[in-house]
Amino acid sequence: MPYIPHTPEDVTEMLAVIGAASIEDLFDEIPAALKTSVLAEVPTALSEMEITRLMGERAAADGRPLSFLGAGAYEHHIPAPVWAIATRGEFYSAYTPYQAEASQGTLQVIYEYQSMMSALTGMEVSNASLYDGASALAEACLTAVRANRASSSRRVLVPRTLNPTYLQVAESIAGNQNVAFESVDFDRTLGRTLVDSLRPYEGHDFTALVIQQPNYFGVLEEVDELVDWAHANKMLVIAVVNPTSLAILKAPGLWGAPESAVRGADIVCGEGQPLGVPLASGGPYFGFMTTRMQYVRQMPGRIVGRTVDSQGRPGFTLTLQAREQHIRRSKANSNICTNQGLTVTAATIYMTLLGAEGLALVAEASLARTAELVAALTAVRGVRCVFSGPRFHEAVVALDRPVGPVLAALAERGIFGGLDLSDRFPELGNALLVCATETKTDADIARYAGALAELQNAAVPARGAA
Amino acid sequence: MTDSMADLPKDLQYTKSHEWVRQLANGQLEVGITDHAQSALGDLVFVDVPVSGTRVAAGQACAVVESVKAASDIYSPVDGVVAASNGALAERPELLNQSPYGDGWLMRIALDPGAALPALLDAAAYTSYLADEAT
């Protein structure tokens, strides 16, 4: 059977049946102003040899920069077996199993993945993954709206220490379903959210409080206090976490004072990329979501369960499908979610190879490298650390001049020096978010600090010049 | 015609979306799903009923019943407020299969003051509706 879905004759026949003159007619409902003509400018096809050469040249033009960028996607060493195994023919299908029970191996990988994510986050159930961390947060907010019977407000409290891109995506997805987001400011000295800044919301109906740990600035939030405050105010807690950090930080399922009536976050989500998925221009990555068993029917996405067949032999099956879109159509828990089969397979292999101890070593090394990076950078004239709160593997430093030109000059030297925060957090001044993981050596850190010192010492400071 | 149609309680009223309505002595309306509906859904694994105080509107989805193969909306037959919902279903959704007109009731609704009782089907009319639907 050829893998060509339909011939021109098939197309003509199908159009005749539905009474459309052309395929273009099927898109009539899209206003002309919104249609693009860009595709008309796509050049004609190249041969394999030509395209291989072109893409090779483009890739070489990018170089091999030394990257200290984090802000949601992190460079970690990926052991060679991870993708050697993930790209085996048996696994190399990037999408969800449609003939599910015929794919026992795929289902078992997802089941193992769910078990690992549940253990890592300290929660009872995990779904089979989502698109990415940001859309996972949007789905977590919608899940909270369905799950929190004590609230009817559809309002979610969001500290400004949350990755601003996540908030944008959550507003795009959940905002159109009448979920509103209320922003909470952070402490300028510590770089984290104070419970005191939440007090004005006491006595008001909010569905959930979002807590990112470590937060966007890399600073650790006082999660126990925040969780207990949210539960005391009848809100659910949505934790946004970095999975690597969970190897050494308290699992969200244990957040809150030990004596508190309801312990732990209620929904946990985040970006799975650090677990064996290479950095790319925005993806493909994967999002994860775990929750309490009592909310399992409110959680979107697929869940694989273990069972026995009619002869008592163990096997795996998709379970709790009744609220998925292939059955509930527009009334499904989510109509935009998927599982990211291939990247989840890689993450499962990554976690299996590293084990809990290996992941903890990655986390500890990243923590140590970032401490060294901050020490090296703040030793440079005109560079200071912005927040005093304890952190994981990212930090905000401030320069005595605008960040943009400095980053551009560093890029010319083959160094990605971090993320300029001055657009989104102008109140922090010339702030730069930097990250170092276990992939950075002493020499790498010295090279960055050296290049920055050269720039800082050579140029005239942008302000304070007499 | 199946046995279940012959056994339709005569004191209830029915909707075309397969809910039944019982008028209680206190004026509230008890709502459930018919034997035909539970039989069509199969073994129920989860029943999601609204909490007391929830406002419901005639013809709008107000509860969800989930079987191993489908999750289906339950539509309120009237405008009103949920006065009570059947908490036993959370632990024992099978009550709905075993006793659709008794222990498997879903919720009791207090009609809005002055609201008229909606025009619903009696047992005979629902029986012939089912017969028509089957053909």
Interface residues (C-beta under 8 A of the other chain):
Chain A: R149 R297 A322 R323 I327 R328 K331
Chain B: V45 F46 D48 V51 E66 S67 V68 K69 A70 A71 D73
